[in-house]
Amino acid sequence: MTARNFPEDFVWGSATAAYQIEGAATEDGRGPSIWDTYSHTPGRTRNGDTGDVAADHYHRWSQDLDHIAELGLGAYRFSISWPRVQPGGSGRFHQAGLDFYARLVDGLLERGVRPVATMYHWDLPQELEDAGGWPARETALRFEEYASGIVAALGDRVHTWTTLNEPWCSAYLGYGSGVHAPGRTEPAAALAAVHHLNLAHGLAGRVVRELAPDAELSVTLNLHVVRGASDSTADSDAVRRIDALANRAFLGPMLDGAYPADLLADTAAVTDWSFVRQGDEKLIAVPLDVLGVNYYSSTLVRTWDGHSARSDADGHGASAHSPWVGADDVDFLPQPGPYTAMGWNIDPPALTELLLRLHREYPGQPLMITENGAAFDDVVSADGRVHDDRRIDYLRRHIGAMADARAQGADVRGYFVWSLLDNFEWGYGYDRRFGIIRVDYDTQERTWKDSAHWYRHLATNGQLSVPDSSSVGVGVSS
């Protein structure tokens, strides 16, 4: 075993999302979101599961914060439910919703934990979707108004404001493949959503700069590590095209102040990008204190040869419609195991690769791992515990991969495990468990899995022991 030591100021945290854990879907004036509508639509989620109750965090938040403190974590990343604080997505703010998050933030500070607040983790108010959703520019303007309200209410106490979580999913899965809310399958709308999410980020980021100048500003992107099936020119071009859609569609405007020219050319048959107005890209490129990186698995692609059987093993859910707008001739290939219960390959070296790429291309940009974790088929043993050795192995090796990137110069300042609690896993309902704390959905009892005890030890002493040999962990074979 090799020991990796992290500095005292390295941030260890955990992450959740409002719709996945809060429940209380209709309490205290909360309005409906696109995920309420989507999950209540027959056939959209496994077993018809919804987030109506979820992990009941809305009523058990104090207990959950006690768990965070007992874990020895320095930060907690949560999201604010837009329809809980502004039910219709515009107009008046609802005081009961603001009060809930004020109690949450104050409770974290009382326990010595930094609040990291995500403004948007996919729960768009349904009224805004009815008016056009993210493909409509007006939604970005409403997001600016929403940001102004919550930052004015909480900004003096929130350590870090994160504008968006994984806008790739919101745009491409929500409006391209339809496997996420609102379930639309409109390629041009998906690209318009990309831009208006980017614009919303820039507008909200400037609100933070104005109203909470002492707070840190971030955004969280699920950046893809895309590799080619071969070194051929065709497969290299497939990598370039998917990288443009997956990564540079967001990194470009946010960090470089412009959309990449090849992205616009690749998708010209889908849209002319006329929704990008003069000055938009400048607005989007608000300087970031930290770039949040979510990572779970890697991607393997090739250019379709025109006659072989097609492969769509991109890990993003089954649909007759592709989220990869304008890349219909790109195949996504299955990769060797081991796998998590999500069917995702386990590839820690890809995390090192991703972080070093960001360090190389944006050398002055601090980074944070804002989500990393794994779903496995957890079993409660006769002793009442969950011995989730595979999750511990996954976390150990990925944190080791992050340490490798730090050793090579990447400015990675923290790590947030996904997730604090078992929760509503979107289209998979309650069938997938990512938490380091188990939730019994019948009783809402919380039980620390072995991974929680392991993570507490790491968070409190800052020392990681990793194997000297294999760079991939044991997982679930498919």
C-alpha positions in Angstrom: 0.0 0.0 0.0 1.1 3.5 -0.8 0.1 6.5 1.5 -1.1 9.7 -0.1 -1.3 12.7 2.3 -3.6 15.6 1.6 -3.0 19.1 3.1 -5.1 20.3 6.0 -6.9 22.8 3.8 -8.1 20.2 1.3 -11.9 20.1 1.4 -13.7 16.8 2.0 -17.4 16.9 1.5 -20.5 15.1 0.3 -23.2 16.1 -2.2 -27.0 15.8 -2.7 -29.7 17.3 -4.8 -33.0 18.8 -3.7 -35.5 16.7 -5.7 -33.6 13.5 -5.0 -33.7 13.8 -1.2 -36.1 16.5 0.1 -39.6 15.0 -0.5 -42.4 17.3 0.8 -43.3 17.8 -2.8 -46.4 19.8 -2.1 -45.8 21.2 1.3 -45.4 24.8 2.4 -46.3 26.2 -1.0 -43.8 24.4 -3.1 -44.8 24.4 -6.8 -44.4 21.6 -9.3 -41.1 21.1 -11.2 -40.5 19.3 -14.5 -39.3 16.3 -12.5 -42.6 16.2 -10.6 -44.4 16.1 -13.9 -42.0 13.7 -15.5 -41.9 11.2 -12.7 -45.7 11.2 -12.4 -46.0 10.3 -16.1 -46.5 6.6 -16.5 -43.5 4.8 -18.0 -41.0 7.5 -17.4 -39.4 6.1 -14.2 -38.6 2.6 -13.0 -41.6 1.2 -10.9 -43.3 4.6 -11.4 -41.2 6.0 -8.6 -41.4 9.7 -7.8 -39.6 12.2 -5.5 -42.7 12.9 -3.5 -41.2 11.6 -0.3 -37.6 10.6 -1.3 -35.4 10.6 1.8 -37.7 13.0 3.6 -34.8 15.4 4.1 -37.2 18.3 4.3 -38.3 17.0 7.7 -35.1 15.3 8.7 -32.5 17.9 7.7 -31.2 18.5 11.2 -30.5 14.8 11.7 -28.8 14.6 8.3 -26.6 17.6 9.2 -25.6 15.7 12.3 -24.5 12.9 10.1 -22.4 15.3 8.0 -20.7 16.7 11.2 -20.1 13.2 12.6 -18.5 12.2 9.3 -16.0 15.0 9.9 -16.7 16.7 6.6 -15.7 20.3 5.9 -18.3 21.1 3.3 -21.7 20.0 2.1 -23.0 20.6 -1.4 -26.8 20.8 -1.6 -29.1 22.3 -4.2 -31.9 24.8 -3.8 -35.2 23.8 -5.2 -36.3 26.6 -7.5 -40.0 25.8 -7.2 -39.7 25.7 -3.4 -38.5 29.3 -3.2 -40.2 30.7 -6.3 -43.1 28.3 -7.1 -43.9 29.6 -10.6 -40.3 30.4 -11.6 -41.0 34.2 -11.7 -42.5 36.8 -9.5 -42.8 36.6 -5.8 -40.5 34.5 -3.6 -42.0 32.2 -1.1 -40.8 32.9 2.4 -41.3 29.4 3.8 -39.0 28.0 1.1 -36.3 30.6 1.8 -36.7 29.9 5.5 -36.0 26.2 5.0 -32.7 26.9 3.3 -31.8 29.6 5.8 -32.2 26.9 8.6 -30.1 24.5 6.5 -27.3 27.0 6.0 -27.3 28.2 9.6 -27.3 24.5 10.7 -24.3 23.8 8.6 -22.4 26.8 10.0 -23.3 25.9 13.5 -21.7 22.5 12.9 -18.5 24.0 11.3 -19.4 22.9 7.8 -19.1 25.1 4.7 -22.4 25.5 2.8 -21.9 24.9 -1.0 -25.2 25.8 -2.6 -26.1 24.7 -6.2 -28.7 27.0 -7.7 -30.0 24.5 -10.3 -30.0 20.7 -10.1 -32.6 20.0 -12.8 -35.8 21.0 -11.1 -37.1 23.7 -13.4 -40.5 25.1 -12.3 -43.1 23.6 -14.6 -44.6 26.9 -15.4 -41.4 27.9 -17.1 -41.3 24.7 -19.1 -44.8 25.3 -20.2 -43.6 28.7 -21.5 -40.8 27.1 -23.5 -38.3 25.8 -21.0 -34.5 26.0 -21.4 -34.8 26.3 -25.2 -36.4 29.7 -24.6 -34.2 32.7 -23.8 -36.7 34.0 -21.3 -35.9 31.1 -19.0 -32.3 32.4 -18.6 -33.6 35.8 -17.6 -35.9 34.2 -15.1 -33.0 32.3 -13.7 -31.1 35.6 -13.2 -34.1 36.9 -11.2 -34.2 33.7 -9.1 -30.5 33.9 -8.4 -30.9 37.5 -7.2 -33.6 36.4 -4.7 -31.7 33.5 -3.2 -28.3 35.2 -3.1 -29.9 38.3 -1.4 -31.5 35.9 1.2 -28.5 33.6 1.8 -25.5 35.1 0.2 -23.8 36.4 3.3 -23.7 32.9 4.7 -23.1 30.6 1.7 -19.4 29.9 1.2 -19.7 28.8 -2.5 -22.4 29.4 -5.0 -22.6 26.9 -7.9 -24.8 28.1 -10.7 -25.6 24.9 -12.5 -25.2 21.2 -12.1 -24.4 19.3 -15.3 -26.0 21.5 -17.9 -25.1 18.7 -20.4 -27.8 16.5 -18.8 -30.4 19.3 -18.6 -29.9 20.1 -22.3 -29.2 16.8 -24.1 -31.0 14.3 -21.9 -33.9 16.6 -21.2 -34.5 17.9 -24.8 -32.5 15.5 -27.0 -33.0 11.9 -25.9 -35.9 12.6 -23.6 -34.6 10.3 -20.8 -34.7 13.1 -18.3 -37.3 15.7 -17.6 -39.0 17.3 -19.4 -38.7 14.3 -21.8 -38.6 16.2 -25.1 -36.8 14.8 -28.2 -36.0 17.9 -30.3 -32.4 18.2 -31.5 -32.5 22.0 -32.3 -34.2 22.7 -28.9 -31.4 20.8 -27.2 -28.8 23.1 -28.6 -30.8 26.1 -27.8 -31.0 24.8 -24.2 -27.2 24.5 -24.2 -26.9 28.1 -24.9 -29.6 29.4 -22.6 -28.2 27.3 -19.7 -24.8 28.8 -20.4 -26.3 32.3 -20.5 -28.1 31.6 -17.2 -24.8 30.6 -15.7 -23.2 33.9 -16.8 -26.1 36.0 -15.6 -26.4 34.3 -12.2 -22.6 34.4 -11.8 -22.6 38.1 -12.2 -25.4 38.3 -9.6 -23.1 36.5 -7.1 -20.2 38.8 -7.9 -22.5 41.8 -7.2 -24.5 40.7 -4.2 -22.1 38.3 -2.5 -18.6 39.5 -3.4 -16.9 37.5 -0.6 -18.5 34.2 -1.7 -16.8 31.8 -4.1 -18.4 31.2 -7.5 -18.4 27.9 -9.4 -20.2 25.8 -11.9 -20.3 22.0 -12.0 -19.8 20.2 -15.3 -20.0 16.4 -16.0 -17.0 16.5 -18.3 -16.5 13.4 -20.5 -13.3 11.5 -21.1 -13.7 10.5 -24.7 -11.4 8.0 -26.3 -11.3 6.6 -29.9 -11.6 2.9 -30.7 -8.5 3.3 -32.9 -6.0 5.9 -34.0 -7.6 6.2 -37.4 -8.5 9.6 -38.8 -12.2 8.7 -38.7 -12.2 7.6 -35.1 -10.1 10.6 -34.1 -12.8 12.8 -35.7 -15.5 11.0 -33.7 -13.6 11.9 -30.5 -13.4 15.5 -31.6 -17.1 15.8 -32.4 -18.2 14.2 -29.1 -15.7 16.2 -27.2 -17.2 19.4 -28.7 -20.8 18.4 -27.7 -19.9 17.0 -24.3 -17.2 19.3 -23.1 -16.3 22.3 -25.2 -19.9 23.4 -25.7 -19.7 24.5 -22.1 -16.0 25.1 -21.4 -15.7 27.2 -24.5 -18.2 30.0 -23.6 -17.7 29.7 -19.9 -13.9 29.8 -19.8 -12.8 31.0 -23.3 -15.6 33.4 -24.0 -16.7 31.7 -27.3 -18.3 28.6 -28.7 -15.8 26.4 -30.6 -16.0 26.8 -34.3 -16.1 23.1 -35.0 -19.2 22.6 -32.8 -21.1 25.2 -34.8 -20.0 23.6 -38.0 -20.8 20.1 -36.9 -24.3 21.1 -35.9 -25.1 23.5 -38.7 -27.6 21.1 -40.3 -29.5 21.1 -37.0 -29.5 24.8 -36.2 -27.9 28.1 -37.3 -27.3 29.1 -33.7 -29.1 32.4 -34.3 -30.3 32.3 -30.6 -26.7 33.4 -29.7 -27.0 37.2 -29.5 -24.2 39.7 -29.7 -22.6 40.0 -26.3 -23.9 36.7 -25.0 -20.6 34.9 -24.9 -19.0 37.8 -23.0 -21.8 37.6 -20.5 -21.3 33.8 -20.1 -17.6 34.1 -19.4 -17.8 35.3 -15.8 -14.5 34.4 -13.9 -14.8 31.3 -11.7 -13.2 30.8 -8.3 -13.4 27.0 -8.8 -14.6 24.7 -11.6 -16.6 21.8 -10.4 -15.9 18.4 -12.1 -18.3 15.5 -11.9 -16.8 12.1 -13.0 -18.1 8.6 -13.0 -16.9 6.7 -16.1 -15.3 7.1 -19.5 -16.5 6.9 -23.1 -15.3 5.0 -26.1 -16.3 6.0 -29.6 -15.8 5.3 -33.3 -17.2 6.6 -36.6 -19.9 4.2 -37.9 -18.8 2.4 -41.0 -22.2 2.6 -42.5 -23.0 -1.1 -42.4 -22.1 -2.7 -39.1 -24.6 -3.0 -36.3 -24.9 0.3 -34.4 -23.8 0.7 -30.8 -25.2 3.2 -28.4 -23.5 2.2 -25.1 -23.0 5.8 -23.9 -24.3 5.1 -20.4 -27.0 7.7 -20.5 -30.2 5.7 -20.7 -32.1 3.9 -23.4 -34.0 6.0 -26.0 -34.8 5.8 -29.7 -33.4 9.4 -29.8 -29.8 10.2 -29.3 -28.6 13.0 -27.0 -25.6 13.5 -29.3 -27.1 16.1 -31.6 -25.5 16.2 -35.0 -23.4 13.1 -34.4 -25.7 10.4 -35.7 -22.8 8.5 -37.3 -20.8 8.1 -34.1 -21.0 4.8 -32.3 -20.6 4.5 -28.5 -18.9 1.2 -27.8 -19.2 -1.1 -24.7 -16.1 -1.1 -22.6 -14.5 -3.9 -20.5 -15.6 -4.3 -16.9 -15.7 -4.1 -14.1 -18.9 -2.1 -13.9 -21.1 -0.4 -11.3 -24.8 -1.2 -10.9 -25.4 1.6 -13.4 -23.6 -0.4 -16.0 -20.8 2.2 -16.0 -17.2 1.1 -16.5 -14.8 1.7 -13.7 -11.9 3.7 -15.0 -9.9 5.7 -12.4 -7.0 6.7 -14.7 -9.5 8.6 -16.8 -10.1 10.9 -13.9 -6.4 11.7 -13.8 -6.4 12.2 -17.5 -9.4 14.6 -17.3 -7.9 16.7 -14.5 -4.6 17.0 -16.2 -6.3 18.1 -19.4 -8.0 20.9 -17.5 -4.8 21.8 -15.8 -3.0 22.0 -19.2 -5.8 23.9 -21.0 -6.7 26.2 -18.1 -3.6 26.3 -15.9 -4.8 29.0 -13.6 -8.2 27.5 -12.9 -8.7 25.9 -9.5 -10.7 22.6 -9.6 -13.0 20.7 -7.3 -14.3 17.1 -7.7 -18.0 17.9 -6.9 -19.4 14.4 -7.6 -17.8 11.0 -7.7 -19.2 7.8 -6.4 -20.8 4.5 -7.4 -24.1 2.6 -7.2 -23.8 -1.0 -6.1 -26.4 -3.6 -5.1 -26.0 -3.1 -1.3 -27.2 -5.7 1.1 -27.9 -5.3 4.8 -26.0 -8.1 6.5 -27.1 -10.2 9.5 -25.2 -7.8 11.7 -27.3 -4.9 10.5 -24.5 -3.3 8.5 -23.8 -2.7 4.8 -20.4 -4.1 4.0 -19.9 -2.2 0.7 -16.3 -3.1 0.0 -16.8 -2.5 -3.8 -17.8 1.1 -3.1 -14.8 1.6 -0.8 -12.5 0.2 -3.5 -14.1 2.5 -6.1 -13.7 5.6 -3.9 -10.2 4.7 -2.8 -9.0 4.3 -6.4 -10.7 7.4 -7.7 -9.4 9.5 -4.9 -6.0 8.0 -5.6 -6.4 9.0 -9.3 -7.2 12.6 -8.1 -4.1 12.5 -5.9 -2.0 11.5 -9.0 -3.3 14.5 -10.9 -2.5 16.8 -7.9 1.0 15.4 -7.8 1.4 16.4 -11.5 0.4 19.9 -10.9 -3.4 20.0 -11.1 -4.9 22.5 -8.6 -7.6 20.2 -7.2 -8.8 21.7 -3.9 -11.5 19.3 -2.7 -13.6 16.2 -3.2 -17.3 15.6 -2.7 -18.5 12.1 -2.6 -21.8 11.3 -4.3 -23.9 10.8 -2.4 -24.4 11.4 1.3 -27.7 9.5 1.2 -29.4 6.9 -0.9 -31.9 8.8 -2.9 -34.3 9.1 -5.9 -32.0 8.3 -8.8 -33.9 10.0 -11.5 -35.3 7.6 -14.2 -34.0 4.7 -12.2 -36.2 5.6 -9.2 -35.1 4.0 -6.0 -33.5 1.0 -7.7 -30.0 2.4 -7.6 -28.2 3.3 -4.4 -25.3 5.7 -4.4 -25.3 6.8 -0.8 -22.6 6.2 1.8 -25.5 6.3 4.2 -28.3 3.8 3.6 -31.9 5.0 3.7 -34.6 2.5 4.5 -37.4 4.0 2.4 -40.1 2.4 4.5 -38.9 3.8 7.8 -36.5 6.5 6.7 -33.9 5.1 9.0 -30.4 6.1 8.2 -27.6 3.6 8.6 -23.9 4.2 7.9 -22.5 1.8 5.3 -18.9 0.7 5.8 -18.0 3.3 3.1 -19.2 6.1 5.5 -16.9 4.8 8.2 -14.0 4.6 5.7 -14.7 8.1 4.4 -14.9 9.6 7.9 -11.4 8.2 8.6 -10.1 9.8 5.4 -11.8 13.1 6.0 -10.5 13.4 9.5 -6.9 12.4 9.0 -6.3 13.3 5.3 -4.3 10.1 4.6 -5.3 7.7 1.8 -3.8 4.2 1.4 -4.0 2.9 -2.1 -2.8 -0.4 -3.7 0.6 -0.3 -5.5 -0.5 -2.4 -8.4 -3.8 -2.5 -10.3 -5.3 0.8 -11.2 -8.9 -0.4 -11.5 -11.2 -1.7 -8.8 -13.5 -4.6 -8.4 -17.0 -4.0 -9.6 -20.1 -5.7 -10.8 -19.8 -7.8 -14.0 -22.6 -7.5 -16.4 
